[in-house]
Every structure is written in structure tokens, then in C-alpha cells.
Amino acid sequence: MKQLFKILFLIPRLIVNIIWSFLKTILVFTILILLLLFLISPNKDNFTSDISSQLRKIPSFFKSDLNLKEMGRKLATDSYQHQEGNRWETNSAKVYIASTNSTLKEAYQSAIENWNATGSFHFTIVSDQAAANIIATDHSDSQTQAAGVAETQTNALTNRISHVDVKLNTYYLLNEQYGYTQERIIHTAEHELGHAIGLNHNDSEASVMESSGSYHGIQPDDIAAVKKLYSS
Ligand SMILES: [Zn+2]
């Protein structure tokens, strides 16, 4: 009986010993590798930042395409919030398309056509940047979780919008790993232009102003919201 207990206790102890010696080996190897890297590093001052930048790459190494696609499905359109009722003086604005990427230019043009077709707001595309109320451009920003952004300048006294910079984020929209279709890119452009019109997010029903995903184009509720905003 005693013999049996001894054997039973021996097994977990053996496992712990194996794990511990494995960890020790890894530790020793890590120290050796770091030491070696330090010795061969041409610029000793940059050594620590080099190491930390290499370490930062490790998580992305394990991130599979599948995870990026999953992330792209849930990616926020943006984190836009402004005061209810902010709008242009009339339901029209001049847009200068500054983006030079053909996919994004086409997306902006489609989005503008789609908004104009609703009759609730009218965008005019202008070729003179200085004459524009809205600048439609792009940027590449990996630090944000947003596929686009609308930076709105509003007169705080009158609640009238005076200028908007709309930016589509190429980092997500044009990286096929995130799985954006042309349709969803157009929805993203429609969404940002929706902010430029004066709309806030709407997650309570099917809406182009849903805060993430860009799965809906302009919906009847969105048109009604614009008409209501400009009715007074
Ligand atoms: Zn938004």
C-alpha cells in the first residue's frame, strides 16, 4: 500500500520537475540570445528599443488571417459624437474629393450619388478645394479601431456646421486581410458623409449610421432623420 502511494506521488512530482527544468532551459536560452544580440548589435544605445520593437511583433505573428477578418467584421466605423441638432444652414454642401486612391474615390462618388438620390441632402462635387465645405480624403491609422472619421467644425453659438474633414482609413479598408468588400467601403463613405450632414450613430434599427460593421447602406430611417434635422 505504501509503495502504491509513493508511486502515485512520484508521477505529479515528476511532471512538475519536467516543467520546471523546461522553463529553466527557456530562461537560460533567452538570456543567452539577448546577450548574443547585444554583442552583435551595431548600435548599443538602440538595443533596448530594438528588442521591444521585436517583442511587439510577436502577437501579430500569432494573429491569423481569420482573426483579422473577424476583427474587420466588427470594426467600428468611428467614435463620432456631436451635439444633437448640429447641421448646415441648408441641406446642401460642396465636397472636394482629395483622396487619390481609385477605390476610395469611387466609393466617395457612389456614396455622394446615393445620398443625393434620397432627396434629403444634396452634395455637389467641386474641383476647387478652397471652395469646398467638406474635404473627403483618406489616411492610414493603425492606432485607431475605426474604419473612418469625420472631423466636424461647428459654430457653438448657432449649432451650424462650418467645415468637415472626412477620412477613410486605408489601413483597414484597403487591406484585404480585413475582408472589406467594395460595398462595405461605400457604406463606410456613406456613414462618414452622414456625420458630415449632421447625423449621429443609430444602433437601434437598420441604419447606415450603425456604429460598427458598415453592413447597411442608406435606410429609410436615415432619410427620415436627415429630413427631420433640416425641417426647421
Ligand atoms: Zn460614425
Boltz pocket constraint, residues with backbone or C-beta under 6 A from the ligand:
constraints:
  - pocket:
      binder: B
      contacts: [[A, 77], [A, 78], [A, 79], [A, 80], [A, 191], [A, 195], [A, 201], [A, 209], [A, 210], [A, 211]]
      max_distance: 6.0
